[in-house]
Amino acid sequence: MNNRVVFTGGPGSGKTSVIKFLEQLGYPSATEVGRKVIQTQVERNGLALPWKDKAAFRDAMVLEELNNYKVHDNTVLTFFDRSIIDSYGYSQLEKIAVSELLLRSCRELTYHKNVFIFPPWETIYENDIERKQDFNEAVATYHEMLNAYKKFGYELIEVPKFSVRERAEFILDIVGIGRSA
């Protein structure tokens, strides 16, 4: 069984909150690379930012995703806050040419067959220093991620709009772990 379990969807849909909850229960996770790239680029006054150079931003995310995949082996159940497939979806959203490295990586790096997709949820959506998209862009991102994961053969399971704890329990039930509390 593949133990790399992916959370995807648009920004601000609750993925990271659920991952943080699961971390508190002792489950390892792979952090979202988009935020990491933004934070690093802002610190360095770099250009690989979605509001400066979308292609450079995507390329930096691809490199970080490759590293994330290597760092988190498949022996332990690990929750991924997005994956390499999200970089493909971002490319489609922003109409950026897809490199052979990205396509090959989407085919070769495999994750758990069930991918948890978090639907847009306007009630909890918030902007912050790294998330500058409006809610309509979050909805468009959701649809691109849906298409991207389907393209690469994953089964998408929509996470209901429940509390963080209930969402975590739903996910743990699906992956066969049972209730979190």
Salt bridges, closest charged atoms under 4 A:
GLU32 OE2 - ARG82 NE 3.29
ASP59 OD1 - ARG58 NE 2.81
GLU64 OE1 - LYS36 NZ 3.02
ASP86 OD2 - ARG82 NH1 2.69
GLU94 OE1 - LYS54 NZ 3.72
GLU100 OE2 - ARG107 NH1 3.94
ASP128 OD2 - ARG35 NH2 2.67
GLU130 OE1 - ARG35 NH1 2.34
GLU169 OE1 - ARG179 NH1 3.32
ASP173 OD2 - ARG179 NH2 3.37
